[in-house]
Amino acid sequence: MKPSKSASCLRSLPLVAAFSVAISLLAADQPPLDPNLEPLRPWLGKTWKGEFKNSTPENPIVDISRWERALNGKAVRILHSVNDGAYGGESIIMWDEEKKSLAYHYFTTAGFRTTGTMTFKDGKILSHEKVTGNASGVTEVRSTAQARSDGSLYVKTEYFKDGEWTPGRETTYREDANAKVIFK
């Protein structure tokens, strides 16, 4: 005897219910985030460790950064420290409706701060910021960040100082759950 259509539907209900529960659990692991911030989600909830390109065994320069969802998903917060707190800072990134761009504020332990904008183009994060306060003559910073196929994040910066753009730092970050952002 062939089962009726309603009997087949009843048998598939547990499968549908299990699928719905699984989707709900996945959604619970992914708290809401402003849609404009979604491109940053792959780095959220993780701690990243990067060694500057010009770092040497005699003079290591290591940056630790922690990316977090903030302000009920309306912002991303990045805390970072270089060489166990010798220098550090905090950024808050939010959507700026007026500029139609992501905007951020960066505050440092060195006493200067920046405001900037961030866009996404060709798989890269492009940012440009203005510096306020004494940053050794640097008045602007441009940077490009790009996720690499090995899971790392490559960041390259340039500084505007004395009327010209000069190379800044180059750092490749890798996730490191044991690394800690330290402030002194």
Backbone torsions as a table, in degrees:
resi	resn	phi	psi	omega
1	MET	NA	132.1	-177.9
2	LYS	-83.5	131.8	179.7
3	PRO	-65.4	147.6	178.8
4	SER	-72.5	163.9	178.5
5	LYS	-61.8	-38.3	-178.7
6	SER	-68.4	-34.6	177.2
7	ALA	-67.0	-39.0	177.7
8	SER	-64.4	-40.5	178.5
9	CYS	-64.2	-40.6	-179.9
10	LEU	-64.1	-37.3	179.2
11	ARG	-68.9	-28.8	-179.2
12	SER	-83.2	-12.5	179.7
13	LEU	-59.0	-44.3	178.1
14	PRO	-60.8	-35.6	178.2
15	LEU	-66.0	-44.6	178.5
16	VAL	-63.5	-43.0	179.6
17	ALA	-63.3	-43.7	179.3
18	ALA	-62.8	-41.1	178.4
19	PHE	-62.9	-43.7	179.2
20	SER	-62.0	-41.1	178.6
21	VAL	-64.8	-42.8	179.6
22	ALA	-60.8	-44.8	178.3
23	ILE	-62.1	-42.4	179.3
24	SER	-62.2	-41.3	178.9
25	LEU	-65.5	-39.9	176.3
26	LEU	-62.5	-42.9	179.4
27	ALA	-63.8	-35.0	179.0
28	ALA	-65.8	-31.5	178.0
29	ASP	-75.9	-13.8	-178.4
30	GLN	-118.1	83.3	-178.7
31	PRO	-61.3	154.9	-177.9
32	PRO	-57.2	144.8	179.0
33	LEU	-140.2	138.4	177.0
34	ASP	-48.8	130.8	-177.1
35	PRO	-53.9	-30.7	179.7
36	ASN	-71.2	-18.5	179.2
37	LEU	-94.4	-7.9	-175.8
38	GLU	-52.7	-37.0	178.9
39	PRO	-60.0	-17.8	179.7
40	LEU	-88.7	-10.7	-174.6
41	ARG	-53.5	-37.7	-177.7
42	PRO	-58.0	-21.9	-178.2
43	TRP	-97.8	-10.0	-174.9
44	LEU	-71.2	146.6	177.8
45	GLY	73.1	16.0	-176.9
46	LYS	-128.5	155.3	174.6
47	THR	-111.8	135.7	-174.3
48	TRP	-120.7	141.3	178.7
49	LYS	-121.9	128.7	-179.8
50	GLY	-134.6	138.6	175.9
51	GLU	-104.2	128.6	179.6
52	PHE	-61.3	149.1	-179.0
53	LYS	-58.6	-36.8	-177.8
54	ASN	-89.1	10.8	177.0
55	SER	-68.4	143.1	177.6
56	THR	-131.6	162.8	176.6
57	PRO	-59.3	-32.9	179.6
58	GLU	-76.6	-30.3	-178.4
59	ASN	-136.2	72.9	-178.3
60	PRO	-70.6	140.9	175.7
61	ILE	-128.0	105.4	-174.6
62	VAL	-122.0	129.6	179.5
63	ASP	-110.6	130.8	174.9
64	ILE	-113.8	129.2	177.9
65	SER	-131.1	143.7	179.3
66	ARG	-120.8	122.2	-179.2
67	TRP	-104.1	128.9	-176.4
68	GLU	-136.9	147.7	168.7
69	ARG	-71.5	137.9	-177.7
70	ALA	-139.5	163.9	174.2
71	LEU	50.3	51.1	178.4
72	ASN	56.9	33.3	177.4
73	GLY	87.2	2.3	178.6
74	LYS	-87.2	-4.5	-178.2
75	ALA	-149.3	162.4	169.4
76	VAL	-119.4	135.0	-179.7
77	ARG	-114.1	131.5	176.8
78	ILE	-123.4	119.9	173.0
79	LEU	-104.5	140.5	176.0
80	HIS	-148.9	153.2	175.6
81	SER	-143.0	142.7	179.5
82	VAL	-106.1	133.3	177.1
83	ASN	48.1	58.4	175.3
84	ASP	54.1	39.8	172.9
85	GLY	99.0	5.5	175.9
86	ALA	-59.6	-30.9	176.3
87	TYR	-151.5	149.7	177.7
88	GLY	-165.6	175.2	179.6
89	GLY	-167.2	173.6	179.2
90	GLU	-138.4	132.8	176.7
91	SER	-117.4	145.1	170.8
92	ILE	-124.0	122.8	-178.5
93	ILE	-112.6	129.9	179.2
94	MET	-141.9	161.0	173.7
95	TRP	-75.7	130.9	176.5
96	ASP	-107.7	105.4	-176.4
97	GLU	-62.2	-37.1	-179.0
98	GLU	-65.6	-42.1	-179.4
99	LYS	-86.3	-11.6	-175.8
100	LYS	54.2	45.5	-176.6
101	SER	-155.1	161.8	168.5
102	LEU	-74.8	136.7	178.4
103	ALA	-124.5	150.2	179.4
104	TYR	-144.6	160.1	174.9
105	HIS	-124.7	135.1	-179.2
106	TYR	-125.2	125.9	-179.1
107	PHE	-116.4	137.7	-173.2
108	THR	-121.2	158.8	174.3
109	THR	-74.0	-12.6	178.1
110	ALA	-84.5	-3.6	175.4
111	GLY	95.8	-13.0	175.9
112	PHE	-94.5	168.0	178.8
113	ARG	-144.0	163.6	178.5
114	THR	-136.5	157.8	169.2
115	THR	-128.9	140.7	-176.3
116	GLY	-154.5	176.9	175.9
117	THR	-124.9	156.4	-175.6
118	MET	-137.0	134.8	176.8
119	THR	-132.5	164.7	178.8
120	PHE	-116.9	127.5	-179.1
121	LYS	-149.5	129.2	176.9
122	ASP	51.1	41.6	178.1
123	GLY	76.1	11.7	-179.1
124	LYS	-119.6	154.6	172.2
125	ILE	-102.3	118.5	179.1
126	LEU	-107.6	130.8	178.4
127	SER	-134.8	152.9	178.9
128	HIS	-141.9	129.0	-177.3
129	GLU	-136.0	151.8	175.9
130	LYS	-102.8	137.8	-176.6
131	VAL	-100.0	134.9	175.6
132	THR	-120.2	132.8	-178.6
133	GLY	100.6	178.3	-176.0
134	ASN	-82.3	108.3	176.9
135	ALA	-121.4	45.2	-179.9
136	SER	56.9	36.4	175.9
137	GLY	90.1	-7.8	178.1
138	VAL	-75.0	128.4	-179.4
139	THR	-112.6	-18.0	178.4
140	GLU	-146.1	155.0	176.8
141	VAL	-137.2	134.0	171.9
142	ARG	-116.9	142.7	176.1
143	SER	-145.5	155.9	175.5
144	THR	-128.2	129.8	176.7
145	ALA	-122.6	140.9	-178.2
146	GLN	-144.7	130.6	173.8
147	ALA	-73.8	137.7	179.3
148	ARG	-107.1	160.2	-175.7
149	SER	-63.5	-20.5	179.0
150	ASP	-86.2	7.2	179.0
151	GLY	90.1	-3.0	-179.8
152	SER	-84.9	167.7	177.0
153	LEU	-123.6	120.0	-179.3
154	TYR	-101.4	130.1	-179.7
155	VAL	-127.4	131.5	177.5
156	LYS	-130.1	133.3	-178.5
157	THR	-123.3	160.8	172.5
158	GLU	-133.7	146.7	-179.2
159	TYR	-117.0	139.0	174.9
160	PHE	-98.8	115.1	-176.3
161	LYS	-147.2	136.5	178.8
162	ASP	54.4	39.3	174.4
163	GLY	79.5	8.6	178.4
164	GLU	-146.2	154.6	177.3
165	TRP	-83.9	132.0	178.2
166	THR	-128.1	152.2	178.4
167	PRO	-59.4	141.9	177.7
168	GLY	-107.8	-127.1	-177.6
169	ARG	-101.9	158.4	171.8
170	GLU	-129.6	127.4	-177.0
171	THR	-141.8	136.8	172.4
172	THR	-111.0	120.8	-178.5
173	TYR	-100.5	142.4	173.7
174	ARG	-129.3	145.8	179.5
175	GLU	-61.1	136.4	179.5
176	ASP	-146.6	98.2	-176.3
177	ALA	-64.4	-19.6	-179.0
178	ASN	-91.3	-11.7	-179.1
179	ALA	-73.2	148.5	-178.5
180	LYS	-129.6	136.0	171.1
181	VAL	-77.0	126.9	-176.2
182	ILE	-123.1	131.3	170.6
183	PHE	-117.1	140.2	-180.0
184	LYS	-90.6	NA	NA
